[in-house]
Amino acid sequence: MMRFIIFTFFLISLILFFSVYISPESLDYTGLLPLLIPPFLIFNIALAVMLMFRGSRLMIFPILALIIGWRFFSVTFQWNQRNSNPQGVSVLSFNAMLFNNLWGNDREALIKNSIQWVKDNPSDIKCFQEFYQDYTTPSRNAIKIIGEEGKYEHSFLAIDGNPRRRSYGIAIFSKYPIINEGRVFDNQRNNGAMFVDLKIDQDTIRIYNTHLESMSINADRLDNLEGIKSQYRNTIRKLKEGIQMRAWQIRILKEHIENSPYPVILAGDFNDVPYSHTYFSLKSILHNAFEEAGRGFGFTYNKVLFFLRIDNIFFDDAFQIQGFKTHREVDYSDHYPISAVFRLKKTEPAQ
């Protein structure tokens, strides 16, 4: 009986580990399977230790499962050597939560402090999700303040609101000249993807900024059994719908990246954990900045679910990463800003 149970858990572990490579667009609930990977990793560790102390040969199954699933440890925790003085092109990514324009007891102070921190950040390129622009109020004119009167060129994809008065969307600011720009997709609600091509000396690079589909799950406490059942069903439905929408978005984005004529850096709020089709689909063509240069767990969510890393910076083979940081000291939003520094590798001229 024990042999059957252990072998069954081993097979389930394999199914979960490989489920990240199956698009949720193909099978309705496939995208929910990777969410079970963390508990199964923990279970396999505990099972391997228990069987080891018992001297059972069955320990080979959880050990083999952990070896096959080792890649999930590297996306969870890193302890890369720090570069005390990283040099190169610096990129900031920040879900600004509309700069607190819609809520908060000390809203005016929060707006001012949030925009001021972003303005003072020295990054060469700044990518924002949930960017709020208000042309009617000087203290909230984020484009003018962050742009520092033209020091930074900018591109703003307004997804909702009046672009001439108040609107929100995603934005990219750059110290380098923007020679081309465009949108990859938007869903006319609160998500989208855009790109800019930047001229850096003799080179041109492409920066993508994206905000993938949100879950929009109601986390209010429920005080009756029927309400809990209803919320449970609603949560599963929204999880499934959000995962499927992100699968569509990431397919469009990935195709766009693969056709880029220039080296690529991708930043944004992906609304998905590292154990997901979203993450591994991007990892098939790009490197992840946290994995290459981060330390610790790199959690980026600043609310109750503090253990989530859903904000990322990816880059392609043309770049060498010099440093990565999660700015956990900045708590103006429900996301922590992240930043990375890159050097563009020089290719040898053809003989």
C-alpha positions as CSV (number, residue, x, y, z in Angstrom):
1,M,0.0,0.0,0.0
2,M,2.8,2.4,0.9
3,R,4.6,1.6,-2.4
4,F,1.4,2.5,-4.3
5,I,0.8,5.8,-2.5
6,I,4.4,6.9,-3.0
7,F,4.4,6.0,-6.6
8,T,1.1,7.8,-7.1
9,F,2.5,11.0,-5.6
10,F,5.5,10.6,-7.8
11,L,3.4,10.5,-10.9
12,I,1.2,13.4,-9.8
13,S,4.4,15.4,-9.1
14,L,5.6,14.7,-12.7
15,I,2.3,15.8,-14.1
16,L,2.4,19.0,-12.1
17,F,6.0,19.8,-13.0
18,F,5.3,19.4,-16.7
19,S,2.0,21.2,-16.7
20,V,3.7,24.6,-16.9
21,Y,4.5,23.7,-20.6
22,I,0.9,23.2,-21.5
23,S,-1.1,26.3,-22.6
24,P,-4.3,26.9,-20.6
25,E,-5.8,27.9,-23.9
26,S,-5.8,24.2,-24.9
27,L,-7.3,22.7,-21.7
28,D,-9.7,24.6,-19.4
29,Y,-8.2,23.9,-16.0
30,T,-4.6,23.0,-16.9
31,G,-3.4,26.4,-15.8
32,L,-4.6,25.7,-12.2
33,L,-2.3,22.6,-11.9
34,P,1.0,24.5,-11.4
35,L,-0.4,26.2,-8.4
36,L,0.0,22.9,-6.6
37,I,3.7,22.7,-7.3
38,P,5.0,24.4,-4.1
39,P,3.1,22.1,-1.7
40,F,4.2,19.0,-3.7
41,L,7.8,20.1,-3.5
42,I,7.5,20.4,0.2
43,F,5.8,17.1,0.5
44,N,8.5,15.3,-1.6
45,I,11.2,16.8,0.7
46,A,9.4,15.6,3.8
47,L,8.8,12.2,2.3
48,A,12.4,11.8,1.1
49,V,13.7,12.6,4.7
50,M,11.2,10.2,6.3
51,L,12.0,7.3,4.0
52,M,15.7,8.0,4.3
53,F,15.6,7.7,8.1
54,R,13.6,4.5,7.6
55,G,16.2,3.2,5.2
56,S,13.6,2.5,2.6
57,R,14.6,2.1,-1.0
58,L,11.3,3.9,-1.9
59,M,13.1,7.1,-1.1
60,I,14.3,7.0,-4.7
61,F,10.9,8.2,-5.9
62,P,10.7,11.6,-3.9
63,I,14.4,12.2,-4.6
64,L,13.9,11.6,-8.3
65,A,10.9,13.9,-8.2
66,L,13.0,16.7,-6.5
67,I,15.7,16.3,-9.1
68,I,13.2,16.6,-12.0
69,G,11.6,19.6,-10.3
70,W,14.8,21.3,-9.3
71,R,14.2,24.2,-11.7
72,F,11.3,25.3,-9.5
73,F,13.7,25.8,-6.6
74,S,15.8,28.2,-8.8
75,V,12.8,30.3,-9.7
76,T,11.9,30.5,-6.0
77,F,15.1,31.4,-4.2
78,Q,18.4,32.8,-5.3
79,W,21.6,33.9,-3.6
80,N,23.7,35.5,-6.4
81,Q,26.8,37.4,-5.6
82,R,26.2,41.1,-5.4
83,N,27.9,43.7,-7.6
84,S,28.6,46.7,-5.4
85,N,28.9,49.0,-8.3
86,P,26.9,47.8,-11.3
87,Q,27.5,49.8,-14.5
88,G,25.4,49.9,-17.6
89,V,21.8,50.6,-18.7
90,S,19.5,50.7,-15.6
91,V,15.8,49.7,-15.9
92,L,13.1,50.2,-13.3
93,S,9.7,48.5,-13.3
94,F,6.9,49.6,-10.9
95,N,3.2,49.0,-10.6
96,A,2.4,52.4,-9.2
97,M,-1.2,51.6,-8.1
98,L,-2.3,54.9,-9.8
99,F,0.1,56.8,-7.4
100,N,-2.6,56.4,-4.7
101,N,-4.9,58.8,-6.6
102,L,-8.1,57.0,-5.7
103,W,-7.9,56.1,-2.0
104,G,-6.0,56.5,1.3
105,N,-6.4,58.7,4.3
106,D,-3.3,60.7,3.5
107,R,-3.9,60.6,-0.2
108,E,-2.2,63.9,-1.1
109,A,1.0,63.0,0.8
110,L,1.0,59.5,-0.7
111,I,0.6,60.9,-4.2
112,K,3.4,63.4,-3.7
113,N,5.8,61.0,-2.0
114,S,5.1,58.2,-4.6
115,I,5.7,60.5,-7.6
116,Q,8.7,62.1,-5.9
117,W,10.4,58.7,-5.3
118,V,9.9,57.7,-8.9
119,K,11.3,61.1,-10.1
120,D,14.4,60.8,-7.8
121,N,15.1,57.2,-8.9
122,P,18.2,57.4,-11.1
123,S,17.3,54.6,-13.5
124,D,17.8,55.3,-17.2
125,I,14.6,53.6,-18.2
126,K,11.4,53.6,-16.1
127,C,8.5,51.3,-16.9
128,F,5.2,51.8,-15.1
129,Q,2.0,49.7,-14.8
130,E,-1.2,51.3,-13.4
131,F,0.3,54.7,-14.3
132,Y,-2.0,57.6,-13.6
133,Q,-1.8,60.8,-15.5
134,D,-3.7,64.0,-14.6
135,Y,-3.1,67.0,-16.8
136,T,-5.6,69.1,-14.8
137,T,-3.6,69.3,-11.6
138,P,0.1,70.3,-11.6
139,S,1.0,68.2,-8.5
140,R,-0.4,65.1,-10.2
141,N,1.0,65.7,-13.7
142,A,3.2,62.6,-13.5
143,I,4.5,62.9,-17.1
144,K,5.8,66.4,-16.5
145,I,7.2,65.7,-13.1
146,I,8.8,62.3,-13.8
147,G,9.9,63.5,-17.3
148,E,11.8,66.3,-15.6
149,E,10.9,68.8,-18.2
150,G,12.2,66.7,-21.1
151,K,15.1,65.1,-19.4
152,Y,13.3,61.8,-20.0
153,E,11.5,61.1,-23.2
154,H,8.2,59.2,-22.6
155,S,5.6,56.9,-24.2
156,F,2.2,56.5,-22.6
157,L,-0.4,53.9,-23.6
158,A,-3.7,55.2,-22.0
159,I,-6.0,52.2,-21.5
160,D,-8.9,54.0,-19.8
161,G,-10.0,57.6,-19.2
162,N,-9.6,60.8,-21.1
163,P,-6.0,61.0,-22.5
164,R,-6.2,64.8,-22.5
165,R,-7.4,65.1,-18.9
166,R,-7.2,62.1,-16.6
167,S,-6.3,58.6,-17.6
168,Y,-4.4,55.5,-16.6
169,G,-2.4,52.8,-18.4
170,I,1.2,51.9,-18.9
171,A,4.2,54.1,-19.6
172,I,7.9,54.1,-20.4
173,F,10.3,56.9,-19.6
174,S,13.8,57.0,-21.1
175,K,16.9,59.1,-20.9
176,Y,17.7,57.7,-24.3
177,P,16.0,58.9,-27.5
178,I,12.8,57.0,-28.4
179,I,13.0,56.4,-32.2
180,N,9.9,54.1,-32.4
181,E,7.0,53.0,-30.3
182,G,3.9,50.9,-30.5
183,R,1.4,48.7,-28.7
184,V,1.3,44.9,-28.6
185,F,-2.2,44.5,-27.1
186,D,-4.6,46.1,-24.7
187,N,-8.0,45.0,-23.4
188,Q,-9.5,48.4,-22.9
189,R,-9.8,47.9,-19.1
190,N,-6.6,47.9,-17.2
191,N,-4.0,45.8,-18.9
192,G,-1.8,46.0,-22.0
193,A,1.6,45.7,-23.5
194,M,3.7,48.3,-25.3
195,F,7.2,48.8,-26.6
196,V,9.8,51.5,-27.5
197,D,12.9,51.3,-29.5
198,L,15.8,53.3,-27.9
199,K,19.0,54.6,-29.5
200,I,22.0,54.0,-27.2
201,D,25.1,55.3,-28.8
202,Q,25.5,53.2,-32.0
203,D,23.1,50.5,-30.8
204,T,19.3,50.2,-30.8
205,I,17.4,48.1,-28.1
206,R,13.7,47.4,-27.6
207,I,12.0,47.8,-24.2
208,Y,8.7,46.1,-23.6
209,N,6.4,47.0,-20.7
210,T,3.4,44.9,-19.9
211,H,0.6,44.5,-17.4
212,L,-1.0,41.1,-17.8
213,E,-4.6,40.2,-16.9
214,S,-5.4,40.6,-13.2
215,M,-7.5,38.2,-11.2
216,S,-9.9,40.7,-9.7
217,I,-10.8,38.3,-6.9
218,N,-12.9,39.6,-4.1
219,A,-11.1,39.0,-0.8
220,D,-13.8,40.2,1.5
221,R,-14.5,38.1,4.5
222,L,-17.7,36.0,4.3
223,D,-19.6,35.0,7.4
224,N,-21.9,32.2,6.1
225,L,-21.4,28.8,4.6
226,E,-23.3,29.5,1.4
227,G,-21.4,32.7,0.9
228,I,-18.1,30.8,1.3
229,K,-19.2,28.2,-1.2
230,S,-20.3,30.9,-3.7
231,Q,-17.0,32.8,-3.3
232,Y,-15.0,29.5,-3.7
233,R,-16.8,28.8,-7.0
234,N,-16.3,32.4,-8.1
235,T,-12.6,32.4,-7.2
236,I,-12.0,29.2,-9.2
237,R,-13.8,30.6,-12.1
238,K,-11.8,33.9,-12.0
239,L,-8.6,32.1,-11.6
240,K,-9.3,30.0,-14.6
241,E,-10.4,33.0,-16.7
242,G,-7.4,35.0,-15.7
243,I,-5.0,32.2,-16.4
244,Q,-6.5,31.7,-19.9
245,M,-6.5,35.4,-20.7
246,R,-2.8,35.6,-19.7
247,A,-2.0,32.6,-21.9
248,W,-3.5,34.5,-24.9
249,Q,-1.7,37.7,-24.0
250,I,1.7,35.9,-23.5
251,R,1.3,34.1,-26.8
252,I,0.8,37.4,-28.6
253,L,3.7,39.1,-26.6
254,K,6.1,36.2,-27.1
255,E,5.5,36.2,-30.9
256,H,6.1,39.9,-31.0
257,I,9.3,39.6,-29.0
258,E,10.6,36.8,-31.3
259,N,10.1,39.0,-34.3
260,S,11.9,42.0,-32.7
261,P,14.8,43.3,-34.9
262,Y,16.6,44.5,-31.8
263,P,17.9,43.1,-28.4
264,V,15.0,42.9,-25.9
265,I,14.3,43.8,-22.3
266,L,10.8,43.0,-21.0
267,A,9.5,44.5,-17.7
268,G,6.2,44.4,-16.0
269,D,3.5,43.1,-13.7
270,F,2.7,39.6,-14.9
271,N,0.1,38.8,-12.3
272,D,1.4,35.2,-12.3
273,V,3.8,33.3,-10.0
274,P,7.0,31.6,-11.2
275,Y,5.2,28.3,-11.2
276,S,3.1,29.1,-14.3
277,H,2.7,28.7,-18.0
278,T,3.2,32.5,-18.3
279,Y,6.6,32.4,-16.6
280,F,8.0,29.3,-18.3
281,S,6.8,30.4,-21.7
282,L,8.9,33.5,-21.3
283,K,11.8,31.6,-19.9
284,S,11.9,29.6,-23.1
285,I,13.1,32.7,-25.0
286,L,14.4,35.0,-22.3
287,H,16.5,35.1,-19.0
288,N,15.0,36.3,-15.8
289,A,16.8,39.1,-14.0
290,F,16.0,37.9,-10.5
291,E,17.2,34.4,-11.2
292,E,20.5,35.7,-12.7
293,A,21.3,38.4,-10.2
294,G,18.7,38.5,-7.3
295,R,19.0,37.4,-3.7
296,G,16.4,35.8,-1.4
297,F,12.9,35.1,-2.5
298,G,12.3,38.4,-4.3
299,F,8.7,38.8,-3.2
300,T,7.2,41.8,-5.0
301,Y,3.6,41.9,-3.6
302,N,3.0,44.3,-0.8
303,K,-0.3,43.1,0.6
304,V,-1.7,40.1,2.5
305,L,-0.3,37.6,0.0
306,F,3.2,38.9,0.6
307,F,4.9,35.7,-0.6
308,L,4.1,36.4,-4.3
309,R,6.7,37.4,-6.9
310,I,4.6,38.6,-9.8
311,D,6.7,41.5,-11.1
312,N,9.7,40.6,-13.3
313,I,12.3,41.9,-15.7
314,F,13.4,39.5,-18.5
315,F,16.2,40.0,-21.0
316,D,17.6,38.2,-24.0
317,D,21.1,36.8,-24.8
318,A,22.4,40.1,-26.1
319,F,22.6,41.5,-22.6
320,Q,24.8,40.7,-19.6
321,I,23.1,41.5,-16.3
322,Q,25.1,43.5,-13.7
323,G,22.7,43.8,-10.8
324,F,19.1,43.3,-9.6
325,K,17.2,44.8,-6.7
326,T,13.7,44.5,-5.1
327,H,13.0,47.9,-3.5
328,R,11.2,46.6,-0.4
329,E,11.8,50.0,1.4
330,V,9.3,51.6,-1.0
331,D,5.8,50.8,0.2
332,Y,3.6,53.4,-1.7
333,S,2.0,50.8,-3.8
334,D,0.7,47.2,-3.4
335,H,3.8,46.2,-5.5
336,Y,7.4,46.8,-4.7
337,P,9.5,48.4,-7.5
338,I,12.2,46.2,-9.0
339,S,15.3,47.3,-11.0
340,A,18.1,45.8,-12.9
341,V,21.3,47.0,-14.6
342,F,22.5,45.6,-18.0
343,R,25.4,45.7,-20.3
344,L,24.9,45.1,-24.0
345,K,27.3,42.5,-25.2
346,K,29.4,43.5,-28.1
347,T,29.4,41.2,-31.1
348,E,32.5,40.4,-32.9
349,P,32.5,41.7,-36.6
350,A,32.3,39.1,-39.2
351,Q,35.6,38.1,-40.8
